[in-house]
Amino acid sequence: MSFLASTVHPARRRGVEHALDAYRVVEKRLGESTFVAGSKMSVADIHLFRLFWRFRNSANLAPRTLPLLEAFRCGHPNARPFQFCGDSR
């Protein structure tokens, strides 16, 4: 949660590329674990995905830019490999 508050949340103010770098760190973590803080969903996941969807929509990201974060929108956070569910913006 601290990383989200100190790095991911303020990253948007520094530009899209800086924010993408922060979300890539999160993406790497999601590749190692089902959820941000381990095997169970926590408040950190809720905060992350709220931030991510706001960023994703405002930055107009191409589909599959951050596929593990996108997978939560599809409703299968536990699926491996993640399946892309399309761009429903």
DSSP file with accessible surface (Angstrom, degrees, kcal/mol):
  #  RESIDUE AA STRUCTURE BP1 BP2  ACC     N-H-->O    O-->H-N    N-H-->O    O-->H-N    TCO  KAPPA ALPHA  PHI   PSI    X-CA   Y-CA   Z-CA
    1    1 A M     >        0   0  107      0, 0.0     4,-2.4     0, 0.0     5,-0.2   0.000 360.0 360.0 360.0 -36.6    0.0    0.0    0.0
    2    2 A S  H  >  +     0   0   96      1,-0.2     4,-2.8     2,-0.2     5,-0.3   0.906 360.0  51.2 -62.5 -43.5    2.9    2.3    0.8
    3    3 A F  H  >>S+     0   0   81      1,-0.2     4,-2.5     2,-0.2     5,-1.5   0.908 110.6  49.6 -60.8 -41.5    4.4    1.8   -2.7
    4    4 A L  I  4>S+     0   0    3      3,-0.2     5,-3.4     1,-0.2    -2,-0.2   0.937 115.0  43.3 -62.6 -45.3    1.0    2.6   -4.3
    5    5 A A  I  <5S+     0   0   61     -4,-2.4    -2,-0.2     1,-0.2    -1,-0.2   0.875 123.5  35.0 -70.2 -36.5    0.6    5.8   -2.2
    6    6 A S  I  <5S+     0   0   74     -4,-2.8    -2,-0.2    -5,-0.2    -1,-0.2   0.739 135.1  13.3 -93.1 -22.5    4.2    7.0   -2.6
    7    7 A T  I  X5S+     0   0   51     -4,-2.5     4,-0.7    -5,-0.3    -3,-0.2   0.763 125.5  40.0-120.3 -53.9    5.0    5.9   -6.2
    8    8 A V  I >><S+     0   0    0     -5,-1.5     3,-0.7     2,-0.2     4,-0.6   0.956 113.6  51.2 -70.3 -50.1    2.0    4.8   -8.3
    9    9 A H  H >4<S+     0   0   79     -5,-3.4     3,-0.8     1,-0.2     4,-0.2   0.937 116.4  38.4 -56.6 -50.8   -0.5    7.4   -7.2
   10   10 A P  H >4 S+     0   0   29      0, 0.0     3,-1.1     0, 0.0     4,-0.5   0.616  94.4  88.1 -78.1  -6.4    1.7   10.5   -7.8
   11   11 A A  H X< S+     0   0    0     -4,-0.7     3,-1.4    -3,-0.7     8,-0.4   0.834  76.0  66.4 -62.2 -31.2    3.2    9.0  -11.0
   12   12 A R  G X< S+     0   0   85     -3,-0.8     3,-1.4    -4,-0.6    -1,-0.3   0.855  93.2  59.9 -58.3 -35.6    0.4   10.5  -13.2
   13   13 A R  G <  S+     0   0  203     -3,-1.1    -1,-0.3     1,-0.3    -2,-0.2   0.733 101.2  55.2 -66.7 -20.8    1.6   14.0  -12.4
   14   14 A R  G <  S-     0   0  181     -3,-1.4    -1,-0.3    -4,-0.5     4,-0.2   0.384 121.6 -89.0 -94.4   2.3    5.0   13.3  -13.9
   15   15 A G    <>  -     0   0   33     -3,-1.4     4,-2.3    -4,-0.3    -1,-0.3  -0.256  40.6 -72.6 113.0 163.8    3.6   12.1  -17.3
   16   16 A V  H  > S+     0   0   68      1,-0.2     4,-2.9     2,-0.2     5,-0.2   0.906 125.2  50.8 -61.9 -44.7    2.3    9.0  -19.0
   17   17 A E  H  > S+     0   0  121      1,-0.2     4,-2.1     2,-0.2    -1,-0.2   0.910 111.0  48.5 -64.8 -40.1    5.7    7.4  -19.5
   18   18 A H  H  > S+     0   0   59     -4,-0.2     4,-1.9     2,-0.2    -1,-0.2   0.923 112.9  48.3 -63.9 -43.8    6.6    7.8  -15.8
   19   19 A A  H  X S+     0   0    0     -4,-2.3     4,-2.6    -8,-0.4     5,-0.2   0.914 108.8  53.7 -63.5 -41.9    3.3    6.4  -14.8
   20   20 A L  H  X S+     0   0   10     -4,-2.9     4,-2.2     1,-0.2    -1,-0.2   0.901 105.8  53.9 -59.6 -39.8    3.7    3.4  -17.2
   21   21 A D  H  X S+     0   0   86     -4,-2.1     4,-1.4     2,-0.2    -1,-0.2   0.917 109.4  47.8 -59.9 -42.9    7.1    2.7  -15.5
   22   22 A A  H  X S+     0   0    7     -4,-1.9     4,-1.6     1,-0.2     3,-0.3   0.928 112.1  48.7 -65.0 -42.8    5.4    2.6  -12.1
   23   23 A Y  H  X S+     0   0    1     -4,-2.6     4,-2.8     1,-0.2    -1,-0.2   0.819 104.7  59.9 -69.4 -26.8    2.6    0.3  -13.4
   24   24 A R  H  X S+     0   0  109     -4,-2.2     4,-2.2    -5,-0.2    -1,-0.2   0.867 102.4  53.0 -67.0 -34.4    5.2   -2.0  -15.0
   25   25 A V  H  X S+     0   0   82     -4,-1.4     4,-2.0    -3,-0.3    -2,-0.2   0.937 111.4  45.9 -62.9 -44.1    6.7   -2.5  -11.6
   26   26 A V  H  X S+     0   0    8     -4,-1.6     4,-2.5     1,-0.2    -2,-0.2   0.920 109.4  55.2 -64.1 -42.8    3.2   -3.5  -10.4
   27   27 A E  H  X S+     0   0   25     -4,-2.8     4,-1.4     1,-0.2    -1,-0.2   0.907 106.4  51.4 -57.6 -41.5    2.8   -5.7  -13.5
   28   28 A K  H  X S+     0   0  141     -4,-2.2     4,-0.7     1,-0.2     3,-0.4   0.929 109.4  50.1 -62.6 -43.5    6.0   -7.6  -12.6
   29   29 A R  H >X S+     0   0   92     -4,-2.0     3,-1.1     1,-0.2     4,-1.0   0.904 107.4  53.7 -62.2 -39.9    4.7   -8.1   -9.0
   30   30 A L  H 3< S+     0   0    2     -4,-2.5    -1,-0.2     1,-0.3    -2,-0.2   0.782 101.2  60.6 -68.1 -23.9    1.4   -9.5  -10.4
   31   31 A G  H 3< S+     0   0   48     -4,-1.4    -1,-0.3    -3,-0.4    -2,-0.2   0.718 109.3  43.1 -71.1 -20.4    3.4  -12.0  -12.5
   32   32 A E  H << S+     0   0  119     -3,-1.1     2,-0.3    -4,-0.7    -2,-0.2   0.604 124.5  23.4 -97.7 -17.5    4.8  -13.4   -9.2
   33   33 A S  S  < S-     0   0   18     -4,-1.0    -1,-0.2     1,-0.1     6,-0.1  -0.983  72.5-119.7-148.9 155.6    1.6  -13.5   -7.2
   34   34 A T  S    S+     0   0   39     -2,-0.3     2,-0.3    -3,-0.1     5,-0.2   0.903  99.6  20.8 -65.4 -41.6   -2.2  -13.5   -7.8
   35   35 A F  B >  S-A   38   0A  18      3,-2.3     3,-1.3    -6,-0.1     6,-0.1  -0.776  91.3 -98.4-125.0 170.6   -2.7  -10.3   -6.0
   36   36 A V  T 3  S+     0   0   23      1,-0.3     5,-0.1    -2,-0.3     3,-0.1   0.891 120.7  30.9 -57.3 -43.2   -0.5   -7.3   -5.1
   37   37 A A  T 3  S-     0   0   68      3,-0.3     2,-0.4     1,-0.1    -1,-0.3   0.133 127.4 -72.0-108.5  20.7    0.1   -8.4   -1.5
   38   38 A G  B <  S-A   35   0A  18     -3,-1.3    -3,-2.3     1,-0.1    -1,-0.1  -0.978  85.2 -22.4 135.5-141.4    0.0  -12.2   -1.9
   39   39 A S  S    S+     0   0   96     -2,-0.4     2,-0.4    -5,-0.2    -1,-0.1   0.509 114.8  60.1 -93.9  -5.3   -2.6  -14.8   -2.4
   40   40 A K  S    S-     0   0  166     -3,-0.1    -3,-0.3    -5,-0.1     2,-0.1  -0.944  87.8-105.2-125.0 147.5   -5.6  -12.9   -1.2
   41   41 A M        +     0   0  102     -2,-0.4     2,-0.3    -6,-0.1    -2,-0.1  -0.391  45.1 177.0 -66.7 141.7   -7.2   -9.7   -2.3
   42   42 A S    >>  -     0   0   39     -2,-0.1     4,-1.5    -4,-0.1     3,-0.8  -0.822  49.3 -88.5-135.3 178.4   -6.6   -6.8    0.0
   43   43 A V  H 3> S+     0   0   97     -2,-0.3     4,-2.5     1,-0.2     5,-0.2   0.817 122.8  65.6 -61.5 -27.5   -7.3   -3.1    0.2
   44   44 A A  H 3> S+     0   0    5      1,-0.2     4,-2.7     2,-0.2    -1,-0.2   0.899 100.4  49.6 -62.8 -39.4   -4.1   -2.6   -1.8
   45   45 A D  H <> S+     0   0    0     -3,-0.8     4,-2.7     2,-0.2     5,-0.3   0.927 110.2  50.2 -64.5 -43.4   -5.6   -4.3   -4.8
   46   46 A I  H  X S+     0   0  106     -4,-1.5     4,-1.9     2,-0.2    -2,-0.2   0.939 113.5  45.3 -61.4 -45.2   -8.8   -2.2   -4.6
   47   47 A H  H  X S+     0   0   32     -4,-2.5     4,-2.4     1,-0.2     5,-0.2   0.938 112.8  51.6 -64.0 -46.0   -6.7    1.0   -4.4
   48   48 A L  H  X S+     0   0    0     -4,-2.7     4,-3.1    -5,-0.2    -2,-0.2   0.938 111.2  45.2 -57.3 -50.4   -4.4   -0.1   -7.3
   49   49 A F  H  X S+     0   0   17     -4,-2.7     4,-2.5     2,-0.2     5,-0.2   0.858 110.0  54.4 -72.1 -28.0   -7.2   -1.0   -9.7
   50   50 A R  H  X S+     0   0  107     -4,-1.9     4,-1.7    -5,-0.3    -1,-0.2   0.956 114.0  42.9 -64.2 -45.7   -9.1    2.2   -9.0
   51   51 A L  H  X S+     0   0    2     -4,-2.4     4,-2.5     1,-0.2    -2,-0.2   0.922 113.7  52.4 -63.8 -43.9   -5.9    4.1   -9.8
   52   52 A F  H  X S+     0   0    0     -4,-3.1     4,-3.7    -5,-0.2     5,-0.2   0.925 107.8  49.1 -62.7 -45.2   -5.2    2.0  -12.8
   53   53 A W  H  X S+     0   0   53     -4,-2.5     4,-2.2     1,-0.2     5,-0.2   0.901 111.9  49.0 -65.9 -37.6   -8.6    2.3  -14.5
   54   54 A R  H  X S+     0   0  128     -4,-1.7     4,-2.0    -5,-0.2    -1,-0.2   0.938 116.6  43.0 -63.1 -45.2   -8.5    6.1  -14.1
   55   55 A F  H  X S+     0   0    4     -4,-2.5     4,-2.8     2,-0.2     5,-0.2   0.943 112.4  53.2 -64.3 -48.0   -5.0    6.2  -15.5
   56   56 A R  H  X>S+     0   0    4     -4,-3.7     5,-1.4     1,-0.2     4,-0.8   0.915 112.8  43.4 -55.6 -47.5   -5.8    3.7  -18.3
   57   57 A N  H  <5S+     0   0   87     -4,-2.2     3,-0.3    -5,-0.2    -1,-0.2   0.903 116.5  45.4 -69.6 -39.7   -8.8    5.7  -19.5
   58   58 A S  H  <5S+     0   0   76     -4,-2.0    -2,-0.2    -5,-0.2    -1,-0.2   0.840 116.4  45.5 -74.5 -29.5   -7.1    9.1  -19.3
   59   59 A A  H  <5S-     0   0   25     -4,-2.8    -1,-0.2    -5,-0.2    -2,-0.2   0.558 100.2-136.0 -88.6  -7.9   -3.9    7.9  -21.0
   60   60 A N  T  <5 -     0   0  122     -4,-0.8    -3,-0.2    -3,-0.3    -4,-0.1   0.934  30.6-161.6  52.7  51.6   -5.9    6.0  -23.7
   61   61 A L      < -     0   0   11     -5,-1.4    -1,-0.1    -6,-0.1     3,-0.1  -0.349  18.4-110.5 -65.7 144.1   -3.6    3.0  -23.4
   62   62 A A    >   -     0   0   60      1,-0.1     3,-1.6     2,-0.1     4,-0.2  -0.419  46.5 -88.5 -68.6 146.8   -3.5    0.5  -26.2
   63   63 A P  T 3  S+     0   0   56      0, 0.0    -1,-0.1     0, 0.0    24,-0.1  -0.241 112.7  21.2 -55.1 145.5   -5.0   -2.9  -25.4
   64   64 A R  T 3  S+     0   0  163      2,-0.1     4,-0.1    22,-0.1    -2,-0.1   0.556  81.0 124.7  71.2  11.1   -2.6   -5.4  -23.8
   65   65 A T  S <  S+     0   0   47     -3,-1.6    -1,-0.1     1,-0.3    -3,-0.0   0.926  93.9  12.8 -62.0 -43.8   -0.2   -2.7  -22.7
   66   66 A L  S  > S+     0   0    2     -4,-0.2     4,-2.4     1,-0.1     3,-0.4  -0.710  79.9 177.4-131.4  78.1   -0.4   -4.0  -19.1
   67   67 A P  H  > S+     0   0   59      0, 0.0     4,-1.7     0, 0.0    -1,-0.1   0.796  75.0  53.8 -62.9 -31.3   -2.1   -7.4  -19.5
   68   68 A L  H  > S+     0   0   28      2,-0.2     4,-0.7     1,-0.2    -2,-0.0   0.902 112.6  44.3 -72.2 -37.0   -2.1   -8.5  -15.9
   69   69 A L  H >> S+     0   0    0     -3,-0.4     3,-0.9     1,-0.2     4,-0.6   0.907 112.2  53.6 -69.5 -39.8   -3.8   -5.4  -14.7
   70   70 A E  H >X S+     0   0    2     -4,-2.4     3,-1.0     1,-0.2     4,-1.0   0.851  96.6  68.1 -60.5 -35.0   -6.2   -5.6  -17.6
   71   71 A A  H 3X>S+     0   0    1     -4,-1.7     5,-1.4     1,-0.3     4,-0.6   0.822  89.6  62.5 -60.4 -29.6   -7.1   -9.2  -16.6
   72   72 A F  H X<5S+     0   0   30     -3,-0.9     3,-1.0    -4,-0.7    -1,-0.3   0.871  99.1  54.9 -65.3 -33.1   -8.8   -7.9  -13.4
   73   73 A R  H <<5S+     0   0   66     -3,-1.0    -1,-0.2    -4,-0.6    -2,-0.2   0.850 103.7  56.9 -64.9 -30.7  -11.3   -6.0  -15.5
   74   74 A a  H 3<5S-     0   0   26     -4,-1.0    -1,-0.2    -3,-0.3    -2,-0.2   0.587 114.7-116.2 -78.7 -13.1  -12.1   -9.3  -17.3
   75   75 A G  T <<5S+     0   0   59     -3,-1.0    -3,-0.2    -4,-0.6     3,-0.1   0.620  87.4  99.4  88.6  13.1  -13.0  -11.0  -14.0
   76   76 A H    > < +     0   0   62     -5,-1.4     3,-1.0     7,-0.1     7,-0.2  -0.502  28.1 153.3-128.6  70.8  -10.3  -13.7  -14.0
   77   77 A P  T 3  S+     0   0   27      0, 0.0    -1,-0.1     0, 0.0    -5,-0.1   0.741  79.7  49.7 -66.9 -18.9   -7.5  -12.5  -11.7
   78   78 A N  T 3  S+     0   0  105     -3,-0.1     2,-0.2    -7,-0.1    -2,-0.1   0.514  84.0 111.3 -96.1  -6.6   -6.5  -16.1  -11.0
   79   79 A A    <   -     0   0   31     -3,-1.0    -3,-0.1    -8,-0.1     3,-0.1  -0.475  60.1-137.2 -72.9 134.7   -6.4  -17.3  -14.6
   80   80 A R  S    S+     0   0  116      1,-0.3     2,-0.1    -2,-0.2    -2,-0.0  -0.987  90.3  30.3-133.7 127.3   -3.0  -18.2  -16.0
   81   81 A P  S    S-     0   0  113      0, 0.0    -1,-0.3     0, 0.0     2,-0.1   0.646 102.5-125.4 -72.0 155.8   -2.2  -17.3  -18.7
   82   82 A F        -     0   0   36     -2,-0.1     2,-0.4    -3,-0.1    -2,-0.1  -0.401  20.2-141.9 -66.7 140.6   -4.3  -14.2  -18.6
   83   83 A Q        -     0   0  128     -7,-0.2     2,-0.4    -2,-0.1    -7,-0.1  -0.871  13.4-123.8-104.9 138.2   -6.8  -13.9  -21.4
   84   84 A F        -     0   0   59     -2,-0.4     3,-0.1     1,-0.1   -13,-0.1  -0.636  17.9-163.8 -80.0 132.2   -7.5  -10.6  -23.0
   85   85 A a        -     0   0   63     -2,-0.4    -1,-0.1     1,-0.3     2,-0.1   0.317  44.3-100.0-102.1   9.9  -11.2   -9.8  -22.9
   86   86 A G        -     0   0   27      1,-0.1     2,-0.8     2,-0.0    -1,-0.3  -0.191  41.8 -69.7  95.7 168.8  -11.2   -7.0  -25.4
   87   87 A D        +     0   0   72      1,-0.1    -1,-0.1    -3,-0.1    -3,-0.0  -0.869  47.0 171.8-104.2 107.2  -11.3   -3.3  -25.2
   88   88 A S              0   0   93     -2,-0.8    -1,-0.1     0, 0.0    -2,-0.0  -0.013 360.0 360.0-107.1  29.4  -14.6   -2.1  -23.8
   89   89 A R              0   0  107    -32,-0.0    -2,-0.1     0, 0.0   -32,-0.0  -0.069 360.0 360.0 -65.1 360.0  -13.9    1.5  -23.3
